[in-house]
Amino acid sequence: MRSAMRISAALGVLLLSLFNTSCSLPSVPPPEMPVELERPGVLQGDRLLKKTILIEEATVGLVTDIRYGEFDSLPGAELAIVGRSAAVFLGETGRPKQTIRFGMRNTDQVVLVDVERDGVPEFLNRGSWASKVVLFEHDGTVRWTYFSIWGVDDAAAGDVDGDGRLEFVAGLNAWGGVNLLSADGKEVWHQSDGNVWHVEIVDVDGDGRGEILHSNAGGELKVLDSEGTTVSTYKGESYISDFTLTQWGDDRIPRHVVAPGDGFIEILHPGGGTVATFTAPGVAEIGGVTRATRVRFAGGGVYHATLVSYPRWGRSILYLHDEEREIAYQEVFGEACQALASVPGRNGESLLVGCVGKVWEYSPAGRKRPG
């Protein structure tokens, strides 16, 4: 019996290696780091913003999500700082109210989710080749895990069937395709595809129900309905692997696609079609982790912020584009920074960037920090 299990495991590893080799990005030498990323620092707009440390907390590790809202039964909003190792909740005074350590070390992109919609959040490790999809309870213990022999590229949570509860969708590597998971992490259906690099659940058509949006080996974006049927497939101006969602126009929640290209950032309608293109020297088409948000500073300044992190180069780059779609601010970080959020204050919003064990806060230069 043990011998058969060893053979099965060995075959699994061999198949995984073969599939990863046969269905991956084109076999070309890794690109060189753009010259714009060589020296960390502010490259443009150094007089626009004031940059301060909001919090330093080594316990969280690499910060991968930042959320503002009410996350417990007590009155008052909180700021949730979620990292690979732990989550810290800051109260209105800016001091930590609660620290939650996750009951599994091998995590990647951990984000805050509220599965039961009861106001008490859980945490989703979106998974990667190096880690499983994991749903953590609010106290950090593991509720369930999911993995596939194909390897997990990404996972996301959302309500795709309109029942008020979250489902989960996992995008798999190679020819693993897309799997919809129930609230308890069980497979509901499978849809074939190649290299599902990134996946989101978003209301594409405005009917109040989420659709599945994912990229694939062809650099396309594909929309699936709740049954896994393909609604549409479209391309941007570049090969799309990683992407994120942002607010654009009249959006009240993030639903437009942000995708990096070589030297530019593209905004697309979730159903297809480019709505804006920003010049972005230093951005590369493949290999980055992208975050984006709209921010309204005190004094009326409205900007679109995009953060792209390149782990292989140990660099991240932040852009703020103004309403004329010109670069107002550009900064290179000499480390991984993979969380971005705009949060409200008394007189306007501030912009938060999460890096390793710390969060930076940006506000208009010459103004007091919004409280």
Buried (B, 14 or more C-beta within 10 A) or exposed (E): EEEEEEEEEEEEEEEBEEBBEEBEEEEEEEBEBBEBBEEBEBBBBEEBBBBEEBBEBEBBBBBBBBBBEEBBEEEEEBBBBBBBBBBBBBBEEEEBBBBBEBEBEEBBBBBBBBBEEEEEBBBBBBBBEEBBBBBBBBEBEBBBBBBBBBBBBBBBBBBBBEEEEBBBBBBBBBBBBBBBBEBEBEEBEBBEBBBBBBBBBBBBEEEEBBBBBBBBBBBBBBBBBBEBEEBBEBBBBBBBBBBBBBBBEEEEEBBBBBBBBBBBBBBBBBBBEBEBBBEBBBBBBBBBBBBBBBBEBBEEBEBBBBBBBBBEBBBBBBBBBBEEEEBBBBBBBBBBBBBBBBBEBEBBBBBBBBBBBBBBBBBBEEBEBBE
